[in-house]
Amino acid sequence: MRVFLTRVTMHAVRSGKLGNVEPGCCKVACSSSRDVPSTNKFHIPAPHISHEMEHSPSTSSGNFRQEILSRLEERNSRVRPWAAVFKNYSLMSDDLIRMRKRFDNRSSMDIADAASSQSLSVELKQLRDELAEVYKQKSRNDQLLIDANRRLDQHDAVLNAVTKERDKLVLENKKLYARISELECLLKKTTDDKQSLYDEWIALSALLETKTNEMMQLQQERLVLINKIRDLNEQHANLFNTEVDLQQERQQRRIREEIARACEDMSKDDKVLQNLQQSSLPGGDVVLGDAVPHEAVFKVEANDGEVYDVLWLSTEMFASGGSDKRVRLWRVDHRGRPSKMSTLVGCNHSVTRLDFDSESRLLLGASNDNGVRLWNVDNQRLMTSFMGHTDKVSSARFLSSTQVVSGSNDRLIKLWDVRSQRCIRSVFPGSTILDITGIKKGVATFTS
C-alpha cells in the first residue's frame, strides 16, 4: 500500500506565512492493491482569512502599517492552536507510509507458515483500524475548524458593527463638543448681559432713591406752602370778617340814627298814611305800608320733619323743602285750602333753599349733599345736578334762565351754565355763604 501526502499552500494576505504554519489545504491519496480502497481523498479547508484589513477604517496614515501588523499578530494567535493538529497529522501520515512500506516488503516475501500470515492479517487489521481512527479524527478536526471559522466570521461582523458604531459615536461626540462650545459662548454672553442689566438696575435704583428723596422734599415744601396759603387765607378771611363787622356796625349805627330822627316827629306819619289811603297811583295800584301778620290762615304738614324753605310760584301754587330730602308742590283752591300736587326727589340730604325761574317752569333746590338740583315743574322730572362744592350748599338762585348761582359752606360762590351743566366761574369771598339775594339784571349780591 502506498500513501501520498501533498501540501498545497494558499495565498496569504500581504504575507507568505502565518506564524510557524503555512496556510493551505492538505490532500492525502491512499492506494493499495488489497482491501484498502483504491483512492480516498479528503480536503481540509484553510482557516478563513478576513479581508477586514483592506476595508477597516484607520485613524491616520501614520498608524496604517502598525494596524496591519497588529491584525496579523491577532490572526496568528487565533490560528496557532491548530498548528499542533496539522503537525500530528503529518507525523501520523509519515508513520503510515513507513508501515505500508514495511507491509509491502513483508508481503513480497514468501509466507513460511500460516501463523506468520495470520499475524500479518492481524497487523493489517490494526493498521486499517488506525487509519479509520485517523479519518474520524480528521473529520472531527474539520468540524472544529469549520466552527472556529464561523465564530471568527461572527466576531469579525461584530467587530465591524462595533467599529461603525464607534465611528458614529465619534462623529456625534464631535457634534456635541461643537454644541457645547456654542452653548458656552451663549452662556458667557448671557452672563455678560445679566451683569450689565444688574449694573443698570443698581444705577436705576440709586437714581430712583435720589428722585424719591427729592420728591419727598418737594412734598414737604408743598405742605409747608399749603399751610402758609391756608394761614394767609385765614388771615384774609379774618380781615374780611373784621371789615364786614365794621361795615355792619356803621350800618347799624346809621340805622339807629335814622330811627332816632324818625321818632322825633310821629305826627308826619299819620298825615302821610291818611293821604295814601285817600289817593292811588295813576296805574291803579294802591300803595300800602308794611303789615305785620296777626293770625294763621291755614296750617299744613308740608314735609316729614323740619321745613327749611317755602316759595310761592304763583297765587295758587307754592313749593316746600325740608329735612326729608324731598320737594313738594302744593296748589291752593278757591277756599284757601292747599292740596299736594307732586313730590320731587333726587336729593341725598336736606333741601335748604328753593328758587323758580322767571317763567316759573324750572325749580332750583340747594341741598346739604354738596349739590344743586334742577327740576321741570311741568313734568316733575329731574333735569340735571350741579356737583362741585365740597361742603353743604346753603343757597342757590337763578341769575338768568341759563345761569345759576350757588353758595356753600366751603366759602365758594359758583356760577353754573344750565346748558353745559358746568361751572364757568368760582368766587372765593373768604367766609361761609349763608344766602344769595338781590339778583336783578344779571347782578347778584351775596350775604355771608
C-alpha positions in Angstrom: 0.0 0.0 0.0 1.3 3.4 -1.0 0.4 6.7 0.8 1.0 10.1 -1.0 0.8 13.3 1.1 0.7 16.6 -0.8 0.6 20.1 0.7 -0.8 22.9 -1.2 0.0 26.4 0.0 -2.6 29.1 -0.2 -2.1 32.7 -0.8 -1.9 34.7 2.4 -3.0 38.2 2.9 0.0 40.6 2.3 2.4 37.9 3.6 3.5 34.4 2.7 3.4 32.8 6.1 1.3 32.7 9.2 3.5 32.1 12.2 5.1 28.6 12.1 2.3 27.0 10.0 1.8 27.5 6.3 -1.8 28.0 5.5 -3.3 25.8 2.9 -5.2 22.6 2.4 -3.9 19.1 2.7 -4.7 16.3 0.3 -3.9 12.6 1.1 -4.1 9.9 -1.5 -4.0 6.3 -0.4 -3.7 3.4 -2.7 -3.3 -0.3 -2.0 -3.7 -3.5 -4.0 -5.5 -5.1 -1.3 -8.6 -4.5 0.8 -7.9 -0.7 1.1 -9.9 1.4 -1.4 -8.0 2.4 -4.4 -8.4 6.1 -3.9 -9.5 8.1 -0.9 -9.1 11.9 -0.8 -10.1 14.3 1.9 -9.9 18.1 2.0 -9.0 20.2 5.0 -10.2 23.8 4.4 -7.7 26.5 5.3 -8.6 28.9 8.0 -10.7 31.8 6.9 -8.7 34.9 6.2 -10.6 38.1 6.8 -10.3 40.9 4.4 -11.2 43.3 7.1 -7.7 44.8 7.0 -8.3 46.1 3.5 -11.6 47.9 4.3 -11.3 48.7 8.0 -11.1 52.4 8.9 -7.8 53.8 10.2 -7.3 56.7 12.4 -4.4 58.2 10.3 -1.9 57.3 7.6 1.0 57.0 10.1 -0.7 54.2 12.0 -1.8 52.2 9.0 1.3 49.8 9.0 1.1 49.3 12.7 -2.6 48.5 12.4 -1.8 45.8 9.7 0.9 44.2 11.9 -1.3 44.1 14.9 -4.1 42.5 13.0 -1.7 39.9 11.5 -0.4 39.1 15.0 -4.0 38.7 16.2 -4.8 36.3 13.3 -1.6 34.2 14.0 -2.7 34.0 17.7 -6.1 32.6 16.5 -4.5 30.1 14.0 -1.6 29.0 16.3 -3.7 26.3 18.3 -4.3 24.4 15.0 -0.6 24.1 14.2 -0.2 21.1 16.5 -3.1 19.4 14.8 -1.5 19.7 11.4 1.9 18.6 12.8 0.4 15.5 14.5 -1.5 14.7 11.3 1.8 15.0 9.3 3.6 12.6 11.7 0.8 10.1 11.5 0.9 10.2 7.8 4.7 9.6 7.8 4.2 6.6 10.2 1.5 5.2 8.0 3.8 5.5 4.9 6.6 3.7 6.7 4.3 1.0 7.9 2.8 0.4 4.4 6.3 0.2 3.0 7.2 -2.4 5.6 4.0 -4.2 4.9 4.8 -4.2 1.2 8.3 -5.6 1.9 6.8 -8.3 4.0 4.1 -9.2 1.6 6.7 -9.7 -1.2 8.4 -12.4 0.8 7.0 -15.9 0.9 4.9 -16.6 3.8 6.5 -19.5 5.6 3.7 -20.7 7.6 0.1 -19.8 8.4 1.0 -18.4 11.8 3.0 -15.6 10.2 0.3 -15.0 7.7 -2.3 -14.7 10.5 -0.1 -12.3 12.4 0.2 -10.1 9.2 -3.6 -10.2 8.9 -3.9 -9.1 12.4 -1.4 -6.3 11.9 -3.1 -5.2 8.7 -6.4 -5.1 10.5 -4.8 -3.0 13.2 -3.5 -0.6 10.6 -6.9 -0.4 9.0 -8.4 0.4 12.4 -5.8 3.0 12.9 -6.5 4.5 9.5 -10.2 4.6 10.3 -9.5 6.3 13.6 -7.3 8.8 11.7 -10.2 9.6 9.3 -12.5 10.1 12.3 -10.1 12.4 14.0 -9.7 14.3 10.7 -13.4 14.6 10.4 -13.7 16.0 13.9 -10.8 18.3 13.3 -12.5 19.6 10.1 -15.7 20.2 12.0 -13.8 22.1 14.7 -12.1 24.1 12.1 -15.4 25.0 10.4 -16.9 26.0 13.7 -13.8 28.1 14.5 -14.1 29.8 11.1 -17.8 30.5 11.7 -17.1 32.0 15.1 -14.3 34.0 13.6 -16.7 35.4 10.9 -19.2 36.3 13.6 -16.6 38.1 15.6 -15.4 39.9 12.5 -19.1 41.0 11.9 -19.4 42.1 15.5 -16.1 44.0 15.2 -17.2 45.7 12.1 -20.5 46.7 13.7 -18.7 48.0 16.8 -16.3 49.9 14.6 -19.1 51.6 12.7 -20.9 52.4 15.9 -17.7 53.8 17.3 -17.2 56.0 14.2 -20.8 57.1 14.5 -20.3 57.9 18.2 -17.1 59.8 17.5 -18.9 61.9 14.9 -21.7 62.6 17.3 -19.2 63.3 20.1 -17.6 66.0 17.8 -21.0 67.5 17.2 -21.8 67.5 20.9 -18.4 69.2 21.6 -19.3 71.8 19.0 -22.7 72.3 20.6 -21.1 72.6 24.0 -18.8 75.3 22.6 -21.7 77.2 21.2 -23.6 76.9 24.5 -20.6 78.1 26.5 -20.3 81.1 24.2 -24.0 81.8 24.6 -23.8 81.3 28.4 -20.9 83.7 28.5 -22.8 86.3 26.5 -25.9 85.8 28.7 -23.8 86.2 31.9 -22.3 89.4 30.5 -25.8 90.7 29.6 -27.0 89.7 33.1 -24.1 91.6 34.7 -24.8 94.6 32.5 -28.5 94.6 33.4 -27.6 94.2 37.1 -25.3 97.2 36.9 -28.1 99.2 35.2 -30.6 98.1 37.8 -28.2 99.2 40.6 -27.8 102.6 38.8 -31.5 103.0 38.3 -32.2 102.0 41.9 -29.8 104.7 43.1 -31.4 107.2 40.8 -34.9 106.2 42.0 -33.8 106.6 45.6 -32.4 110.0 44.8 -35.6 111.1 43.0 -37.7 109.7 45.8 -35.8 111.8 48.3 -36.2 114.8 46.1 -39.9 114.1 45.7 -40.3 113.8 49.5 -38.5 117.1 50.0 -40.8 118.7 47.4 -43.8 117.3 49.1 -42.7 118.6 52.4 -42.1 122.0 50.8 -45.6 121.8 49.2 -47.2 121.0 52.5 -45.4 124.0 54.0 -46.6 126.2 51.2 -50.1 124.9 51.5 -50.1 125.6 55.2 -48.8 129.1 54.5 -51.5 129.6 51.9 -54.1 128.4 54.4 -52.8 130.7 57.1 -52.9 133.6 54.6 -56.4 132.7 53.6 -57.5 132.6 57.2 -55.8 135.9 57.8 -57.5 137.3 54.8 -60.9 135.9 55.9 -60.4 137.3 59.4 -59.6 140.7 57.9 -62.6 140.5 55.7 -64.8 139.5 58.6 -63.4 142.4 60.6 -64.2 144.7 57.7 -67.7 143.3 57.4 -68.2 143.7 61.2 -67.1 147.3 60.9 -69.5 147.9 58.0 -72.4 146.2 59.9 -71.6 148.3 62.9 -71.5 151.5 60.8 -74.8 150.4 59.1 -76.4 149.7 62.5 -75.2 153.0 63.8 -76.7 154.8 60.8 -80.0 152.8 61.2 -80.1 153.8 64.9 -79.6 157.4 64.0 -82.3 157.3 61.3 -84.7 155.6 63.8 -83.9 158.3 66.3 -84.6 161.0 63.8 -87.8 159.3 62.8 -89.0 159.0 66.3 -88.6 162.7 66.9 -91.8 163.6 64.9 -94.5 160.9 64.7 -97.3 163.3 63.5 -95.9 163.4 60.0 -96.5 159.6 59.6 -100.2 159.8 60.4 -100.7 162.6 57.9 -98.9 160.6 55.2 -101.0 157.4 55.9 -104.2 159.4 55.6 -103.1 160.8 52.3 -102.1 157.4 50.9 -105.4 155.9 51.9 -107.3 158.6 50.1 -105.2 158.5 46.9 -104.0 155.9 44.4 -101.3 155.8 41.7 -102.0 156.6 38.1 -101.7 152.9 37.1 -104.5 151.9 39.5 -102.1 150.3 42.1 -102.7 151.2 45.7 -99.7 151.9 47.8 -99.8 150.3 51.2 -97.4 150.4 54.1 -95.8 147.5 56.0 -98.2 145.0 57.6 -97.5 142.6 60.4 -99.2 139.1 60.3 -101.6 138.7 63.2 -103.3 135.3 62.5 -102.7 132.0 60.6 -104.9 131.5 57.5 -104.2 127.7 57.3 -101.8 125.1 58.6 -100.5 122.0 56.6 -97.9 119.3 57.3 -95.8 120.0 54.3 -92.7 117.7 54.9 -91.7 114.8 57.1 -89.5 116.7 59.5 -88.2 120.2 59.5 -89.2 122.6 56.7 -86.3 124.8 55.6 -87.8 126.9 52.8 -91.2 127.7 51.3 -91.5 129.6 48.0 -94.6 130.8 46.1 -94.7 130.0 42.4 -97.9 131.9 41.8 -101.0 133.0 43.8 -102.3 129.4 43.6 -99.1 127.3 43.8 -96.1 127.1 46.2 -93.2 124.6 46.9 -91.7 123.4 50.2 -88.4 121.7 51.0 -87.1 120.3 54.2 -85.1 117.6 56.0 -87.0 114.7 54.3 -84.8 115.1 51.1 -87.9 116.0 49.1 -89.5 119.0 47.4 -93.3 119.1 47.4 -95.5 121.2 45.1 -98.8 122.4 46.5 -101.9 124.1 45.0 -104.4 126.3 46.9 -108.1 126.1 45.9 -110.6 128.9 45.9 -111.5 128.2 49.5 -107.9 128.7 50.6 -107.1 125.0 51.4 -103.8 123.6 50.0 -103.5 120.2 48.3 -100.3 118.3 47.3 -99.7 118.2 43.5 -96.5 116.2 43.3 -93.2 115.3 45.1 -89.8 115.9 43.5 -87.0 113.6 44.5 -83.3 113.4 43.8 -81.5 114.9 46.8 -79.5 112.8 49.1 -79.8 115.2 52.1 -81.9 118.0 53.4 -83.2 120.6 50.9 -82.1 124.1 52.2 -83.2 126.7 49.5 -85.7 126.8 46.6 -86.0 129.2 43.7 -88.1 129.5 40.5 -87.0 130.9 37.1 -88.7 133.9 35.5 -91.1 131.7 33.6 -92.0 129.6 36.7 -91.2 126.4 34.7 -88.0 125.4 36.4 -87.4 124.8 40.1 -84.0 125.0 41.7 -83.1 123.3 45.0 -80.0 123.5 47.1 -79.1 120.5 49.3 -76.8 119.6 52.1 -75.3 116.8 50.0 -73.0 119.4 48.4 -75.1 119.6 45.2 -77.8 121.7 43.5 -80.8 120.1 41.6 -82.9 121.5 38.8 -86.4 120.1 38.2 -89.0 120.7 35.5 -92.3 121.8 37.1 -94.4 120.7 34.1 -93.4 117.0 34.1 -91.8 116.8 37.6 -88.6 115.3 36.2 -85.1 115.9 37.4 -83.2 117.7 34.6 -79.6 118.0 36.0 -77.4 118.1 39.1 -74.7 120.6 39.7 -72.0 118.9 41.8 -68.7 120.8 42.6 -68.9 122.1 46.2 -67.1 120.3 49.0 -69.5 121.3 51.7 -73.2 121.9 52.3 -74.9 124.2 49.7 -76.7 126.9 51.7 -78.3 128.8 48.9 -79.0 128.7 45.1 -80.6 131.3 42.8 -81.4 131.8 39.2 -79.2 134.5 37.7 -80.9 134.1 34.3 -82.8 131.4 32.5 -79.4 129.8 31.5 -77.3 130.6 34.6 -77.4 129.5 38.2 -75.5 130.9 41.3 -74.8 128.7 44.3 -73.2 129.4 47.7 -71.8 126.8 50.1 -70.2 126.4 53.5 -66.9 125.8 51.6 -66.7 129.6 51.3 -67.1 129.5 47.5 -69.7 131.0 45.2 -70.1 129.1 41.9 -71.7 130.2 38.6 -73.2 127.4 36.6 -74.2 127.1 33.0 -77.5 125.2 32.7 -76.9 124.1 29.1 -73.4 122.7 29.5 -74.0 121.7 33.2 -70.6 123.0 34.1 -69.1 125.6 36.5 -68.0 128.6 34.5 -66.7 130.7 37.4 -65.8 130.4 41.1 -65.5 133.3 43.6 -63.8 133.0 47.0 -65.3 135.6 49.3 -63.4 134.2 52.3 -66.3 133.3 54.6 -69.2 130.9 54.8 -72.0 131.7 52.4 -75.4 131.9 54.2 -77.6 133.3 51.4 -77.6 134.9 48.0 -80.1 137.8 47.5 -80.7 140.8 45.4 -80.5 139.1 41.9 -81.5 141.8 39.4 -80.5 142.3 35.7 -77.7 139.7 35.8 -76.1 141.1 39.1 -76.2 139.1 42.3 -75.2 140.2 45.8 -74.4 137.6 48.5 -74.6 137.6 52.2 -72.1 135.7 54.3 
